[in-house]
Amino acid sequence: MVAGAHQQKFCSKKCKDWDEVRQPYSKAYNKEYRARKRAQGFERVYPDVVYERDSYICQICYKPVDLNVNPKTRTAPSLDHIIPISKGGAHSYANIQTAHIGCNARKNNWLEAA
């Protein structure tokens, strides 16, 4: 290939547009794939439903969760698996709780909150 030549990533504009639409759902797809691969239960989970069910309170530190905070901060909202998928937990409403990203990262794949 000639140096500086344009490398095309997608075969068409349609494929490029499809990839841009698919990107936000890739994390959800990965969780679904891991749960199904390990023959665990899988249920489509909507974050807003979990946040509302838990009254916008982190279930690890019991402090309020703000949905309008920058998603790159430690206080951003996330979903935590009570029993991690790696430990045999299902991806379902019964096994998911609201947590700050920082709290969720600190908990890691432990069965009990740190």
N, CA, C and O atoms as a GROMACS GRO file, in nm:
protein
  456
    1MET      N    1   0.084  -0.118   0.000
    1MET     CA    2   0.000   0.000   0.000
    1MET      C    3   0.089   0.124   0.000
    1MET      O    4   0.193   0.127   0.065
    2VAL      N    5   0.047   0.222  -0.071
    2VAL     CA    6   0.122   0.347  -0.083
    2VAL      C    7   0.108   0.427   0.046
    2VAL      O    8  -0.001   0.437   0.102
    3ALA      N    9   0.218   0.484   0.092
    3ALA     CA   10   0.216   0.564   0.213
    3ALA      C   11   0.121   0.682   0.197
    3ALA      O   12   0.126   0.751   0.095
    4GLY      N   13   0.037   0.705   0.294
    4GLY     CA   14  -0.056   0.817   0.290
    4GLY      C   15  -0.184   0.787   0.215
    4GLY      O   16  -0.272   0.873   0.206
    5ALA      N   17  -0.197   0.666   0.161
    5ALA     CA   18  -0.318   0.631   0.087
    5ALA      C   19  -0.435   0.617   0.185
    5ALA      O   20  -0.416   0.574   0.299
    6HIS      N   21  -0.552   0.654   0.141
    6HIS     CA   22  -0.671   0.649   0.225
    6HIS      C   23  -0.714   0.503   0.246
    6HIS      O   24  -0.730   0.428   0.149
    7GLN      N   25  -0.733   0.464   0.371
    7GLN     CA   26  -0.781   0.330   0.400
    7GLN      C   27  -0.928   0.340   0.438
    7GLN      O   28  -0.964   0.410   0.532
    8GLN      N   29  -1.011   0.269   0.366
    8GLN     CA   30  -1.155   0.274   0.390
    8GLN      C   31  -1.192   0.171   0.496
    8GLN      O   32  -1.160   0.053   0.483
    9LYS      N   33  -1.259   0.216   0.602
    9LYS     CA   34  -1.295   0.127   0.712
    9LYS      C   35  -1.425   0.053   0.685
    9LYS      O   36  -1.442  -0.061   0.729
   10PHE      N   37  -1.518   0.116   0.613
   10PHE     CA   38  -1.648   0.055   0.586
   10PHE      C   39  -1.668   0.041   0.436
   10PHE      O   40  -1.615   0.119   0.357
   11CYS      N   41  -1.745  -0.059   0.397
   11CYS     CA   42  -1.768  -0.083   0.255
   11CYS      C   43  -1.865   0.018   0.194
   11CYS      O   44  -1.862   0.040   0.073
   12SER      N   45  -1.949   0.078   0.275
   12SER     CA   46  -2.046   0.175   0.224
   12SER      C   47  -2.091   0.267   0.337
   12SER      O   48  -2.063   0.242   0.454
   13LYS      N   49  -2.161   0.374   0.300
   13LYS     CA   50  -2.216   0.466   0.400
   13LYS      C   51  -2.320   0.395   0.486
   13LYS      O   52  -2.332   0.424   0.605
   14LYS      N   53  -2.395   0.303   0.427
   14LYS     CA   54  -2.496   0.227   0.501
   14LYS      C   55  -2.430   0.146   0.614
   14LYS      O   56  -2.481   0.143   0.726
   15CYS      N   57  -2.319   0.081   0.584
   15CYS     CA   58  -2.248   0.003   0.687
   15CYS      C   59  -2.192   0.095   0.796
   15CYS      O   60  -2.195   0.060   0.914
   16LYS      N   61  -2.141   0.212   0.756
   16LYS     CA   62  -2.089   0.307   0.853
   16LYS      C   63  -2.201   0.356   0.945
   16LYS      O   64  -2.183   0.362   1.066
   17ASP      N   65  -2.316   0.391   0.888
   17ASP     CA   66  -2.430   0.437   0.968
   17ASP      C   67  -2.478   0.327   1.062
   17ASP      O   68  -2.511   0.356   1.177
   18TRP      N   69  -2.482   0.203   1.015
   18TRP     CA   70  -2.525   0.091   1.099
   18TRP      C   71  -2.430   0.074   1.218
   18TRP      O   72  -2.475   0.048   1.329
   19ASP      N   73  -2.301   0.089   1.195
   19ASP     CA   74  -2.203   0.074   1.302
   19ASP      C   75  -2.220   0.184   1.408
   19ASP      O   76  -2.208   0.156   1.527
   20GLU      N   77  -2.250   0.306   1.366
   20GLU     CA   78  -2.270   0.417   1.460
   20GLU      C   79  -2.394   0.394   1.545
   20GLU      O   80  -2.396   0.433   1.662
   21VAL      N   81  -2.497   0.332   1.489
   21VAL     CA   82  -2.620   0.303   1.564
   21VAL      C   83  -2.595   0.190   1.662
   21VAL      O   84  -2.651   0.191   1.772
   22ARG      N   85  -2.514   0.093   1.625
   22ARG     CA   86  -2.490  -0.026   1.706
   22ARG      C   87  -2.399   0.002   1.825
   22ARG      O   88  -2.412  -0.066   1.927
   23GLN      N   89  -2.308   0.097   1.816
   23GLN     CA   90  -2.206   0.120   1.918
   23GLN      C   91  -2.260   0.135   2.061
   23GLN      O   92  -2.206   0.071   2.151
   24PRO      N   93  -2.363   0.216   2.087
   24PRO     CA   94  -2.409   0.232   2.226
   24PRO      C   95  -2.462   0.103   2.288
   24PRO      O   96  -2.468   0.091   2.410
   25TYR      N   97  -2.499   0.008   2.205
   25TYR     CA   98  -2.557  -0.115   2.257
   25TYR      C   99  -2.454  -0.226   2.274
   25TYR      O  100  -2.490  -0.336   2.316
   26SER      N  101  -2.328  -0.200   2.241
   26SER     CA  102  -2.228  -0.306   2.245
   26SER      C  103  -2.203  -0.357   2.387
   26SER      O  104  -2.181  -0.476   2.404
   27LYS      N  105  -2.206  -0.269   2.489
   27LYS     CA  106  -2.185  -0.315   2.627
   27LYS      C  107  -2.299  -0.407   2.671
   27LYS      O  108  -2.275  -0.510   2.733
   28ALA      N  109  -2.422  -0.368   2.638
   28ALA     CA  110  -2.536  -0.452   2.673
   28ALA      C  111  -2.526  -0.587   2.602
   28ALA      O  112  -2.556  -0.691   2.660
   29TYR      N  113  -2.483  -0.585   2.476
   29TYR     CA  114  -2.468  -0.710   2.401
   29TYR      C  115  -2.361  -0.797   2.465
   29TYR      O  116  -2.379  -0.919   2.473
   30ASN      N  117  -2.250  -0.738   2.509
   30ASN     CA  118  -2.143  -0.817   2.572
   30ASN      C  119  -2.190  -0.884   2.699
   30ASN      O  120  -2.156  -0.999   2.724
   31LYS      N  121  -2.270  -0.814   2.780
   31LYS     CA  122  -2.324  -0.875   2.902
   31LYS      C  123  -2.417  -0.990   2.867
   31LYS      O  124  -2.414  -1.096   2.930
   32GLU      N  125  -2.499  -0.968   2.766
   32GLU     CA  126  -2.591  -1.073   2.722
   32GLU      C  127  -2.513  -1.195   2.674
   32GLU      O  128  -2.546  -1.308   2.708
   33TYR      N  129  -2.410  -1.172   2.595
   33TYR     CA  130  -2.329  -1.280   2.541
   33TYR      C  131  -2.261  -1.360   2.653
   33TYR      O  132  -2.262  -1.483   2.652
   34ARG      N  133  -2.202  -1.288   2.751
   34ARG     CA  134  -2.135  -1.356   2.862
   34ARG      C  135  -2.234  -1.438   2.943
   34ARG      O  136  -2.203  -1.552   2.981
   35ALA      N  137  -2.352  -1.383   2.972
   35ALA     CA  138  -2.451  -1.455   3.052
   35ALA      C  139  -2.500  -1.579   2.977
   35ALA      O  140  -2.514  -1.686   3.037
   36ARG      N  141  -2.525  -1.565   2.848
   36ARG     CA  142  -2.572  -1.681   2.771
   36ARG      C  143  -2.463  -1.785   2.754
   36ARG      O  144  -2.491  -1.905   2.756
   37LYS      N  145  -2.339  -1.742   2.738
   37LYS     CA  146  -2.226  -1.834   2.722
   37LYS      C  147  -2.208  -1.920   2.847
   37LYS      O  148  -2.172  -2.038   2.838
   38ARG      N  149  -2.234  -1.862   2.963
   38ARG     CA  150  -2.218  -1.936   3.089
   38ARG      C  151  -2.347  -2.003   3.133
   38ARG      O  152  -2.357  -2.052   3.246
   39ALA      N  153  -2.446  -2.006   3.046
   39ALA     CA  154  -2.575  -2.073   3.071
   39ALA      C  155  -2.644  -2.018   3.196
   39ALA      O  156  -2.708  -2.093   3.271
   40GLN      N  157  -2.631  -1.888   3.218
   40GLN     CA  158  -2.698  -1.823   3.330
   40GLN      C  159  -2.823  -1.756   3.277
   40GLN      O  160  -2.843  -1.746   3.156
   41GLY      N  161  -2.906  -1.711   3.367
   41GLY     CA  162  -3.026  -1.640   3.326
   41GLY      C  163  -2.992  -1.506   3.263
   41GLY      O  164  -2.899  -1.438   3.305
   42PHE      N  165  -3.068  -1.469   3.164
   42PHE     CA  166  -3.051  -1.337   3.102
   42PHE      C  167  -3.187  -1.275   3.081
   42PHE      O  168  -3.280  -1.339   3.032
   43GLU      N  169  -3.197  -1.150   3.120
   43GLU     CA  170  -3.319  -1.073   3.103
   43GLU      C  171  -3.276  -0.935   3.055
   43GLU      O  172  -3.179  -0.879   3.106
   44ARG      N  173  -3.346  -0.879   2.958
   44ARG     CA  174  -3.313  -0.744   2.912
   44ARG      C  175  -3.343  -0.647   3.025
   44ARG      O  176  -3.456  -0.641   3.074
   45VAL      N  177  -3.242  -0.572   3.067
   45VAL     CA  178  -3.254  -0.482   3.182
   45VAL      C  179  -3.238  -0.338   3.134
   45VAL      O  180  -3.143  -0.304   3.063
   46TYR      N  181  -3.332  -0.254   3.172
   46TYR     CA  182  -3.327  -0.113   3.138
   46TYR      C  183  -3.280  -0.034   3.259
   46TYR      O  184  -3.345  -0.039   3.363
   47PRO      N  185  -3.168   0.040   3.247
   47PRO     CA  186  -3.112   0.111   3.362
   47PRO      C  187  -3.210   0.204   3.432
   47PRO      O  188  -3.214   0.209   3.555
   48ASP      N  189  -3.290   0.278   3.356
   48ASP     CA  190  -3.384   0.373   3.419
   48ASP      C  191  -3.482   0.303   3.512
   48ASP      O  192  -3.520   0.360   3.615
   49VAL      N  193  -3.522   0.182   3.478
   49VAL     CA  194  -3.615   0.107   3.563
   49VAL      C  195  -3.546   0.069   3.694
   49VAL      O  196  -3.607   0.078   3.801
   50VAL      N  197  -3.421   0.028   3.686
   50VAL     CA  198  -3.346  -0.010   3.807
   50VAL      C  199  -3.322   0.113   3.894
   50VAL      O  200  -3.339   0.106   4.016
   51TYR      N  201  -3.281   0.226   3.832
   51TYR     CA  202  -3.257   0.348   3.910
   51TYR      C  203  -3.382   0.391   3.984
   51TYR      O  204  -3.376   0.428   4.102
   52GLU      N  205  -3.495   0.388   3.917
   52GLU     CA  206  -3.620   0.428   3.980
   52GLU      C  207  -3.660   0.331   4.091
   52GLU      O  208  -3.705   0.373   4.197
   53ARG      N  209  -3.644   0.201   4.065
   53ARG     CA  210  -3.676   0.100   4.166
   53ARG      C  211  -3.596   0.122   4.294
   53ARG      O  212  -3.647   0.106   4.405
   54ASP      N  213  -3.467   0.157   4.277
   54ASP     CA  214  -3.378   0.177   4.392
   54ASP      C  215  -3.381   0.321   4.444
   54ASP      O  216  -3.297   0.359   4.525
   55SER      N  217  -3.477   0.401   4.398
   55SER     CA  218  -3.495   0.540   4.441
   55SER      C  219  -3.371   0.626   4.421
   55SER      O  220  -3.345   0.718   4.499
   56TYR      N  221  -3.293   0.598   4.317
   56TYR     CA  222  -3.173   0.675   4.283
   56TYR      C  223  -3.074   0.678   4.399
   56TYR      O  224  -3.009   0.780   4.422
   57ILE      N  225  -3.063   0.568   4.471
   57ILE     CA  226  -2.969   0.554   4.584
   57ILE      C  227  -2.872   0.442   4.550
   57ILE      O  228  -2.912   0.334   4.510
   58CYS      N  229  -2.742   0.469   4.568
   58CYS     CA  230  -2.640   0.366   4.549
   58CYS      C  231  -2.662   0.259   4.655
   58CYS      O  232  -2.668   0.291   4.774
   59GLN      N  233  -2.673   0.135   4.615
   59GLN     CA  234  -2.700   0.026   4.709
   59GLN      C  235  -2.573  -0.027   4.776
   59GLN      O  236  -2.578  -0.123   4.853
   60ILE      N  237  -2.459   0.036   4.747
   60ILE     CA  238  -2.334  -0.003   4.812
   60ILE      C  239  -2.297   0.098   4.921
   60ILE      O  240  -2.266   0.059   5.034
   61CYS      N  241  -2.302   0.229   4.888
   61CYS     CA  242  -2.266   0.331   4.988
   61CYS      C  243  -2.388   0.404   5.043
   61CYS      O  244  -2.375   0.482   5.138
   62TYR      N  245  -2.505   0.382   4.985
   62TYR     CA  246  -2.633   0.441   5.029
   62TYR      C  247  -2.637   0.593   5.018
   62TYR      O  248  -2.706   0.660   5.096
   63LYS      N  249  -2.563   0.649   4.920
   63LYS     CA  250  -2.568   0.791   4.892
   63LYS      C  251  -2.646   0.812   4.762
   63LYS      O  252  -2.651   0.720   4.680
   64PRO      N  253  -2.705   0.928   4.742
   64PRO     CA  254  -2.783   0.953   4.620
   64PRO      C  255  -2.698   0.944   4.493
   64PRO      O  256  -2.579   0.977   4.493
   65VAL      N  257  -2.761   0.901   4.385
   65VAL     CA  258  -2.698   0.891   4.254
   65VAL      C  259  -2.757   1.000   4.167
   65VAL      O  260  -2.879   1.012   4.155
   66ASP      N  261  -2.670   1.081   4.105
   66ASP     CA  262  -2.714   1.189   4.017
   66ASP      C  263  -2.697   1.145   3.872
   66ASP      O  264  -2.585   1.118   3.828
   67LEU      N  265  -2.806   1.138   3.799
   67LEU     CA  266  -2.802   1.093   3.659
   67LEU      C  267  -2.742   1.198   3.567
   67LEU      O  268  -2.704   1.166   3.454
   68ASN      N  269  -2.732   1.323   3.612
   68ASN     CA  270  -2.682   1.431   3.526
   68ASN      C  271  -2.533   1.456   3.540
   68ASN      O  272  -2.481   1.550   3.480
   69VAL      N  273  -2.464   1.375   3.617
   69VAL     CA  274  -2.320   1.395   3.637
   69VAL      C  275  -2.244   1.340   3.516
   69VAL      O  276  -2.294   1.252   3.445
   70ASN      N  277  -2.124   1.392   3.494
   70ASN     CA  278  -2.040   1.346   3.384
   70ASN      C  279  -2.016   1.195   3.397
   70ASN      O  280  -1.974   1.150   3.503
   71PRO      N  281  -2.043   1.117   3.291
   71PRO     CA  282  -2.029   0.971   3.301
   71PRO      C  283  -1.887   0.922   3.328
   71PRO      O  284  -1.867   0.804   3.356
   72LYS      N  285  -1.788   1.009   3.318
   72LYS     CA  286  -1.650   0.968   3.342
   72LYS      C  287  -1.606   0.988   3.487
   72LYS      O  288  -1.492   0.957   3.522
   73THR      N  289  -1.696   1.039   3.572
   73THR     CA  290  -1.661   1.060   3.712
   73THR      C  291  -1.699   0.938   3.796
   73THR      O  292  -1.781   0.856   3.754
   74ARG      N  293  -1.641   0.928   3.913
   74ARG     CA  294  -1.666   0.813   4.001
   74ARG      C  295  -1.806   0.812   4.059
   74ARG      O  296  -1.852   0.709   4.108
   75THR      N  297  -1.875   0.927   4.055
   75THR     CA  298  -2.010   0.934   4.110
   75THR      C  299  -2.118   0.912   4.005
   75THR      O  300  -2.237   0.925   4.034
   76ALA      N  301  -2.078   0.880   3.885
   76ALA     CA  302  -2.176   0.853   3.778
   76ALA      C  303  -2.252   0.724   3.810
   76ALA      O  304  -2.197   0.635   3.875
   77PRO      N  305  -2.376   0.713   3.764
   77PRO     CA  306  -2.454   0.593   3.793
   77PRO      C  307  -2.410   0.473   3.709
   77PRO      O  308  -2.363   0.489   3.597
   78SER      N  309  -2.427   0.356   3.765
   78SER     CA  310  -2.400   0.231   3.692
   78SER      C  311  -2.488   0.121   3.749
   78SER      O  312  -2.554   0.139   3.852
   79LEU      N  313  -2.489   0.009   3.682
   79LEU     CA  314  -2.562  -0.108   3.730
   79LEU      C  315  -2.462  -0.209   3.784
   79LEU      O  316  -2.362  -0.239   3.720
   80ASP      N  317  -2.490  -0.260   3.902
   80ASP     CA  318  -2.402  -0.357   3.968
   80ASP      C  319  -2.472  -0.491   3.978
   80ASP      O  320  -2.588  -0.497   4.020
   81HIS      N  321  -2.403  -0.598   3.942
   81HIS     CA  322  -2.457  -0.732   3.962
   81HIS      C  323  -2.431  -0.772   4.107
   81HIS      O  324  -2.315  -0.775   4.150
   82ILE      N  325  -2.534  -0.802   4.181
   82ILE     CA  326  -2.521  -0.841   4.322
   82ILE      C  327  -2.434  -0.967   4.331
   82ILE      O  328  -2.336  -0.970   4.404
   83ILE      N  329  -2.471  -1.069   4.257
   83ILE     CA  330  -2.386  -1.187   4.240
   83ILE      C  331  -2.326  -1.172   4.101
   83ILE      O  332  -2.398  -1.185   4.002
   84PRO      N  333  -2.196  -1.146   4.090
   84PRO     CA  334  -2.134  -1.120   3.960
   84PRO      C  335  -2.157  -1.235   3.861
   84PRO      O  336  -2.168  -1.351   3.900
   85ILE      N  337  -2.163  -1.199   3.735
   85ILE     CA  338  -2.178  -1.300   3.630
   85ILE      C  339  -2.065  -1.401   3.638
   85ILE      O  340  -2.085  -1.520   3.616
   86SER      N  341  -1.943  -1.353   3.672
   86SER     CA  342  -1.828  -1.443   3.681
   86SER      C  343  -1.841  -1.543   3.795
   86SER      O  344  -1.772  -1.645   3.797
   87LYS      N  345  -1.930  -1.514   3.892
   87LYS     CA  346  -1.951  -1.605   4.005
   87LYS      C  347  -2.081  -1.684   3.992
   87LYS      O  348  -2.124  -1.749   4.087
   88GLY      N  349  -2.144  -1.677   3.874
   88GLY     CA  350  -2.265  -1.756   3.851
   88GLY      C  351  -2.395  -1.679   3.860
   88GLY      O  352  -2.502  -1.738   3.855
   89GLY      N  353  -2.388  -1.546   3.873
   89GLY     CA  354  -2.508  -1.465   3.881
   89GLY      C  355  -2.575  -1.446   3.747
   89GLY      O  356  -2.510  -1.456   3.643
   90ALA      N  357  -2.702  -1.418   3.749
   90ALA     CA  358  -2.779  -1.395   3.627
   90ALA      C  359  -2.782  -1.246   3.595
   90ALA      O  360  -2.766  -1.162   3.684
   91HIS      N  361  -2.804  -1.214   3.469
   91HIS     CA  362  -2.822  -1.076   3.428
   91HIS      C  363  -2.972  -1.051   3.425
   91HIS      O  364  -3.036  -1.062   3.320
   92SER      N  365  -3.028  -1.016   3.542
   92SER     CA  366  -3.172  -0.998   3.555
   92SER      C  367  -3.200  -0.889   3.658
   92SER      O  368  -3.112  -0.850   3.735
   93TYR      N  369  -3.324  -0.840   3.658
   93TYR     CA  370  -3.361  -0.735   3.753
   93TYR      C  371  -3.338  -0.779   3.897
   93TYR      O  372  -3.301  -0.697   3.981
   94ALA      N  373  -3.359  -0.904   3.928
   94ALA     CA  374  -3.344  -0.954   4.064
   94ALA      C  375  -3.199  -0.952   4.111
   94ALA      O  376  -3.173  -0.951   4.232
   95ASN      N  377  -3.104  -0.951   4.017
   95ASN     CA  378  -2.962  -0.957   4.052
   95ASN      C  379  -2.888  -0.827   4.020
   95ASN      O  380  -2.765  -0.824   4.025
   96ILE      N  381  -2.960  -0.721   3.990
   96ILE     CA  382  -2.894  -0.595   3.954
   96ILE      C  383  -2.942  -0.484   4.048
   96ILE      O  384  -3.059  -0.478   4.085
   97GLN      N  385  -2.847  -0.398   4.086
   97GLN     CA  386  -2.878  -0.287   4.174
   97GLN      C  387  -2.809  -0.160   4.123
   97GLN      O  388  -2.716  -0.168   4.042
   98THR      N  389  -2.855  -0.046   4.170
   98THR     CA  390  -2.796   0.083   4.135
   98THR      C  391  -2.668   0.103   4.216
   98THR      O  392  -2.663   0.071   4.334
   99ALA      N  393  -2.565   0.157   4.150
   99ALA     CA  394  -2.439   0.186   4.220
   99ALA      C  395  -2.365   0.298   4.148
   99ALA      O  396  -2.383   0.319   4.028
  100HIS      N  397  -2.283   0.371   4.222
  100HIS     CA  398  -2.191   0.466   4.159
  100HIS      C  399  -2.085   0.383   4.085
  100HIS      O  400  -2.056   0.270   4.125
  101ILE      N  401  -2.027   0.438   3.981
  101ILE     CA  402  -1.921   0.367   3.909
  101ILE      C  403  -1.804   0.339   4.003
  101ILE      O  404  -1.746   0.230   3.998
  102GLY      N  405  -1.768   0.434   4.087
  102GLY     CA  406  -1.657   0.415   4.181
  102GLY      C  407  -1.684   0.304   4.281
  102GLY      O  408  -1.596   0.223   4.309
  103CYS      N  409  -1.805   0.299   4.334
  103CYS     CA  410  -1.842   0.194   4.429
  103CYS      C  411  -1.842   0.058   4.360
  103CYS      O  412  -1.796  -0.041   4.416
  104ASN      N  413  -1.894   0.056   4.238
  104ASN     CA  414  -1.902  -0.068   4.162
  104ASN      C  415  -1.761  -0.119   4.130
  104ASN      O  416  -1.735  -0.239   4.138
  105ALA      N  417  -1.670  -0.029   4.095
  105ALA     CA  418  -1.532  -0.068   4.065
  105ALA      C  419  -1.462  -0.120   4.190
  105ALA      O  420  -1.386  -0.216   4.183
  106ARG      N  421  -1.488  -0.056   4.304
  106ARG     CA  422  -1.427  -0.099   4.429
  106ARG      C  423  -1.477  -0.237   4.470
  106ARG      O  424  -1.401  -0.318   4.523
  107LYS      N  425  -1.605  -0.263   4.446
  107LYS     CA  426  -1.663  -0.393   4.479
  107LYS      C  427  -1.605  -0.502   4.391
  107LYS      O  428  -1.588  -0.616   4.434
  108ASN      N  429  -1.574  -0.467   4.265
  108ASN     CA  430  -1.517  -0.560   4.169
  108ASN      C  431  -1.609  -0.680   4.150
  108ASN      O  432  -1.727  -0.660   4.123
  109ASN      N  433  -1.560  -0.802   4.161
  109ASN     CA  434  -1.648  -0.919   4.144
  109ASN      C  435  -1.667  -0.993   4.276
  109ASN      O  436  -1.686  -1.114   4.278
  110TRP      N  437  -1.663  -0.918   4.387
  110TRP     CA  438  -1.688  -0.977   4.518
  110TRP      C  439  -1.836  -0.997   4.539
  110TRP      O  440  -1.918  -0.928   4.479
  111LEU      N  441  -1.870  -1.092   4.622
  111LEU     CA  442  -2.011  -1.119   4.650
  111LEU      C  443  -2.071  -1.020   4.747
  111LEU      O  444  -2.192  -0.997   4.744
  112GLU      N  445  -1.990  -0.960   4.833
  112GLU     CA  446  -2.039  -0.861   4.929
  112GLU      C  447  -1.974  -0.728   4.902
  112GLU      O  448  -1.861  -0.724   4.853
  113ALA      N  449  -2.043  -0.619   4.933
  113ALA     CA  450  -1.989  -0.485   4.913
  113ALA      C  451  -1.864  -0.466   5.000
  113ALA      O  452  -1.855  -0.515   5.112
  114ALA      N  453  -1.770  -0.392   4.944
  114ALA     CA  454  -1.644  -0.367   5.016
  114ALA      C  455  -1.663  -0.265   5.125
  114ALA      O  456  -1.568  -0.231   5.196
   0.00000   0.00000   0.00000
